[in-house]
Every structure is written in C-alpha cells, then in structure tokens.
Amino acid sequence: MDLFDILLSASFWAAVLRIASPLIFATMGELICERAGVLNLGIEGIMVAGAFAGWIAVYAGLGLWPGVAVAMLTGMAFGLLHGVLTVPFGLSQHVVGLGITLLATSATYYAYRVALPEVSSPPRIEAFQPLPLPGILAQTPLTYAALAVAGIVAWTLYRTPLGLALRAAGDNPAAVAAQGLSVTGLRLGAVVVGSGLMAVGGAFLTMSAFNSFFFEMVNGRGWVCIALVVFGSWRPGKAVLGAILFAAFDALQIRLQQTPMGAQVPYQVFLMLPYLLSILALVIMSRRAEVPAALMIPFQKGER
C-alpha cells in the first residue's frame, strides 16, 4: 500500500477521528482557560486523573456515561484548586499548573494502588462501542461528543454575551470589571469548566480508545493540546483542525511502518514524525497568532 492508498482509505480517516477526539476535548478545555486569561499547565495530570477516575468508576459498577461524569467532576475539582490559587490569590500560573500535574498524577497512582493492591495487570471494562451514523464513519459516542463540544465552545465564545465577557476577561479585564462583571468569577469558572473537559479527554482513552488504564497512556497529549491552542490562534475551529492534523500525522506514521519503507527506516523516526511535523506547523502558524493580551496576568479589582 502506497501513501496515496493510505490517504484515501476509510480506515485511515476513521483512525484520525479516533486519535483526534481526546485532543479535541482537552484542547477545547485549555482554550477556554486561556481565552479567560489563565494558562493551565495542569492539563497533563488532569487528563491522567480523568482517565483513571472514569475507568475505575465503570469498573466499580457505574455505567459508561456516569463514568464520564465522574471523570469530568474529578477534572473540575483539580481545576477549582488551580483556579483558586491562580485567580484570587494571583500565584504563578506556571508553578501552580506544574504542581497540579504532579499532584494529579501522584494522587492517581496512589488511588490506583489503594483500589487495586493485588492486581498485576489493569482489569478491563466494557468500553463505548462504535455507533454508525448515516454518511459518517462509525465512531464511538464520545467522538461525536468531542465534535459537538467544539461547536458549542465556538458558538458560546463568539455568539453569546458570556463568550464576549470571557474573551474580554482574557484581553481587557479592567473593562470587564468596569461593566460590573466579576473577572475572578469568569476566570475561575473558565478554569473549572476547562479542566472538566480536559479530564473527559483523558477518560476517552480508557473508555473509548482502550478498555483499561495504564499510567503512560496520556503520553504527553496534554502538552500537545497546549501547542494546539497556539496553533489554532486561540480559535476553536482552527484548534480542531490542528488536532485533526496531528492525528493524521500519528495515524500515518503507524501505517508507514507497515510499508516497505518501514523495514528500512528505524521505527523511532516514524514515532517522531507527527511531533516534528506538528512543530513545523506550529512555528508557521504561531507567527500570526494573536495572544490574549491579559494571558497569565493576575487581576485585582482596583489595581492599575
């Protein structure tokens, strides 16, 4: 099979949508945070916590959708901690975000060992199954939900008063406060909601892509999502296209390993391919990106 055949195959594009889905959830979550003025570097750990929380909830007897809700609530709890420390207290968003990643990852490891002390390999659950829709490649319900979330985020940001206020909180918080709105409330709410979406992105991996949990499964996707927000110039539509582009590179490298080229080129080269191409695309696109003017700048009412 040559490159042309790969790109035209339905299975390739089905894999692209599947790989892009957790990235879309988490990228939308990070984009909401950053449009409000808060950089959330806790995304990697929040995705790990969400992946575990959803999986263990289903393993304990809850249904799949309640498991997704548990994952989202877990992410929102970490988001609330992040938001309280960075928004009203004004602590460094870099330090707090990295601390949240370490805390969420460590807490997940501890919870796993407490819940399953005698288990040598993670148990399996009954994950979401593909649901075919007319004219669309069969995907699991969470993939359809990821696309719907992207549409809702775009509509909310650009078609509602809430979205306008949220964007203003990340660009000109003093103007928001002058209108009698709470910058603290807007930013805190954005971080909580955004972190919930990040956790659902992690839960996708255990409840839709796989049917089990292991600690390496997030594998840097959180950091990729931060880059995708920049690639998308803080716009939902372009960020989704970036997630699909990265997923296409990832799906392509898997298939290239199975071609005659794969027997001649070390597999590590193929593993690097999506990241190298994504970095190149990021460099090209970020030159024209308009960063929210108040991103990472704490705001206290009355200060200039």
C-alpha positions in Angstrom: 0.0 0.0 0.0 1.5 3.4 -1.0 0.9 6.8 0.5 -1.9 7.7 -1.9 -3.8 4.5 -1.0 -3.3 5.2 2.7 -4.7 8.7 2.5 -7.8 7.6 0.5 -8.7 4.7 2.8 -11.7 5.0 5.0 -10.0 3.2 7.9 -7.3 5.8 7.9 -9.7 8.7 8.4 -11.7 6.7 11.0 -8.4 6.3 12.9 -7.7 10.0 12.5 -11.1 11.0 14.1 -10.5 8.5 16.9 -7.0 9.8 17.7 -8.1 13.4 17.5 -11.1 13.0 19.9 -9.2 13.2 23.2 -7.1 16.1 21.8 -10.3 18.0 20.9 -11.7 17.6 24.4 -8.6 18.7 26.1 -7.7 21.5 23.6 -11.2 23.0 24.0 -10.7 22.9 27.8 -7.3 24.6 27.5 -8.6 27.1 25.0 -11.4 28.2 27.4 -8.9 28.7 30.2 -6.5 30.7 28.1 -9.2 32.9 26.5 -10.1 33.9 30.0 -6.5 34.8 30.8 -5.3 31.6 32.6 -2.6 29.3 31.4 -3.4 25.8 32.7 -0.3 23.7 32.8 -2.1 21.1 34.9 -3.6 19.6 31.8 -1.4 16.6 31.6 -2.1 15.5 35.2 -5.8 16.3 34.9 -6.0 14.1 31.8 -4.3 11.2 33.8 -6.7 11.7 36.7 -9.7 11.8 34.4 -8.6 8.7 32.6 -8.4 6.8 35.9 -11.5 8.3 37.5 -13.8 7.4 34.6 -12.3 3.9 34.3 -12.4 3.0 38.0 -16.0 4.3 38.3 -17.1 2.0 35.5 -15.1 -0.9 36.9 -16.8 -0.3 40.3 -20.2 -0.7 38.6 -21.3 2.6 37.2 -22.4 3.0 33.6 -20.3 4.5 30.9 -21.9 7.9 30.9 -21.9 8.2 34.7 -18.2 7.3 34.4 -17.7 10.2 32.1 -19.5 12.4 34.6 -17.1 11.2 37.4 -14.1 12.0 35.2 -15.4 15.4 34.5 -16.1 16.2 38.2 -12.6 15.0 39.0 -11.1 17.3 36.5 -13.3 20.2 37.8 -12.1 19.6 41.3 -8.4 19.9 40.2 -9.5 22.9 38.1 -11.1 24.6 41.1 -7.8 24.1 43.1 -5.8 25.6 40.2 -8.3 28.5 39.8 -8.3 29.4 43.5 -4.6 29.5 43.7 -4.0 31.5 40.4 -7.1 33.8 40.1 -8.0 35.3 43.5 -4.5 34.6 45.1 -2.6 35.5 41.9 0.1 32.8 42.3 2.3 31.9 39.4 0.3 30.1 36.8 3.4 28.2 35.6 4.2 26.9 39.1 0.7 26.1 40.1 0.0 24.3 36.8 3.0 22.1 37.1 2.2 21.4 40.7 -1.3 20.4 39.7 0.1 18.0 37.1 2.4 16.4 39.7 -0.4 16.3 42.3 -3.0 14.8 40.0 -0.5 12.2 38.6 0.7 11.2 42.1 -2.8 11.1 43.6 -3.9 8.9 40.7 -1.0 6.5 41.3 -1.9 6.3 45.0 -5.6 5.8 44.3 -4.8 3.0 41.9 -2.6 1.2 44.4 -5.2 1.6 47.1 -8.1 0.4 44.9 -6.2 -2.5 43.3 -3.4 -3.5 45.6 -3.2 -7.1 44.4 -3.6 -6.5 40.7 -0.6 -7.1 38.5 -2.3 -6.0 35.2 -5.2 -3.5 35.0 -8.6 -5.1 34.6 -10.7 -4.4 31.6 -14.1 -2.7 31.3 -16.8 -2.8 28.6 -15.9 0.4 26.7 -18.0 2.5 24.4 -18.7 0.8 21.1 -18.7 2.4 17.6 -22.1 3.9 16.7 -22.6 4.2 12.9 -24.4 7.3 11.7 -25.6 7.8 8.1 -22.8 9.3 5.9 -20.3 9.3 8.8 -17.5 6.8 9.6 -18.6 4.7 12.6 -17.2 6.2 15.8 -17.9 5.9 19.5 -20.4 8.3 21.1 -17.5 10.2 22.8 -16.1 11.1 19.4 -19.4 12.6 18.3 -19.5 14.4 21.7 -16.0 15.8 21.1 -17.1 17.4 17.8 -20.3 18.7 19.5 -18.3 20.2 22.3 -16.0 22.0 19.8 -19.1 23.5 18.1 -20.6 24.5 21.5 -17.4 26.2 22.6 -17.1 28.1 19.3 -20.8 29.2 19.5 -20.5 30.2 23.1 -17.3 32.3 22.6 -18.5 34.2 19.6 -22.3 34.2 19.7 -23.2 34.8 23.4 -22.7 37.5 26.0 -21.0 35.0 28.2 -18.4 34.3 25.5 -17.9 38.0 24.9 -17.3 38.5 28.7 -15.0 35.5 28.8 -12.9 36.8 25.9 -12.8 40.3 27.4 -11.5 38.8 30.7 -8.5 37.5 28.8 -7.9 40.6 26.8 -9.0 43.6 28.9 -10.1 42.5 32.4 -10.3 46.1 33.7 -13.0 46.8 31.1 -15.0 43.8 32.3 -14.7 45.0 35.9 -15.9 48.5 34.8 -19.1 46.9 33.5 -19.8 45.4 36.9 -18.8 41.9 36.0 -16.6 39.7 38.1 -13.3 38.9 36.4 -12.5 36.5 39.2 -15.8 34.6 38.7 -15.3 34.4 34.9 -11.8 33.2 35.1 -12.5 30.8 37.9 -15.5 29.4 36.1 -13.4 29.0 32.9 -10.7 27.1 34.6 -13.2 24.7 36.3 -15.1 24.0 33.1 -12.0 23.8 31.0 -10.4 21.3 33.4 -13.5 19.2 33.3 -13.2 18.9 29.5 -9.5 18.0 29.9 -10.5 15.2 32.2 -13.1 13.9 29.7 -10.3 13.9 27.1 -8.3 11.6 29.4 -11.4 9.4 30.0 -11.8 9.0 26.3 -8.6 6.9 26.3 -9.8 4.4 28.9 -13.5 4.3 28.0 -13.4 4.7 24.2 -10.0 4.1 22.7 -9.0 1.4 25.1 -10.8 -0.6 27.8 -8.2 -0.4 30.5 -5.9 2.1 32.3 -2.2 2.4 32.4 -0.1 5.4 33.6 1.7 6.0 30.3 -1.5 6.2 28.2 -1.8 10.1 28.2 1.8 10.2 26.9 2.3 13.9 26.5 -1.1 14.6 24.9 -1.7 17.4 27.4 1.4 19.3 26.3 0.4 18.7 22.6 -3.0 20.3 23.4 -1.3 23.4 24.8 0.6 23.7 21.5 -2.7 23.1 19.5 -4.2 26.2 21.2 -1.4 28.3 20.0 -1.5 26.6 16.5 -5.2 27.5 16.4 -4.6 31.2 17.3 -6.9 30.7 20.3 -9.8 29.9 17.9 -11.8 26.7 18.4 -12.2 25.9 14.7 -8.5 26.2 13.8 -7.6 24.3 17.0 -9.8 21.4 16.0 -8.1 21.4 12.5 -4.8 21.3 14.3 -5.9 18.3 16.4 -7.0 16.5 13.2 -3.8 17.4 11.5 -1.7 16.0 14.4 -3.9 12.9 14.5 -3.4 12.4 10.7 0.3 12.5 11.2 0.1 10.0 14.0 -2.2 7.6 12.1 0.1 8.0 9.0 3.2 7.0 10.9 1.6 3.8 12.2 0.7 2.8 8.6 4.1 3.8 7.1 5.8 1.3 9.5 3.9 -1.4 7.7 5.1 -0.4 4.2 8.5 -1.5 2.6 9.8 1.8 3.9 9.2 0.6 7.5 11.7 -2.2 7.0 14.4 0.2 6.1 13.9 3.1 8.4 14.1 2.8 12.2 10.7 2.9 13.8 11.7 5.8 16.1 11.8 8.0 13.0 8.1 7.3 12.4 7.3 7.9 16.1 8.9 11.3 15.8 7.1 12.2 12.6 3.9 13.6 14.0 5.7 15.7 16.5 8.2 17.1 14.0 5.6 17.9 11.5 3.4 19.5 14.2 6.3 21.6 15.5 6.8 22.8 11.9 3.2 23.7 11.5 3.1 25.4 14.9 6.1 27.6 14.0 4.4 28.6 10.8 1.0 29.3 12.3 2.1 30.9 15.6 3.8 33.8 13.7 0.4 35.2 13.0 -1.3 34.3 16.3 -2.9 37.0 18.5 -2.3 36.1 22.1 -4.9 37.2 24.6 -3.5 40.4 25.9 -4.0 39.6 29.6 -3.0 35.9 29.5 -1.1 34.9 32.6 -1.5 38.4 34.1 -3.3 38.4 37.5 -6.0 40.9 38.0 -7.2 42.5 41.2 -10.1 44.9 41.1 -9.0 48.5 41.7 -5.4 47.9 40.6 -3.9 49.5 37.5 
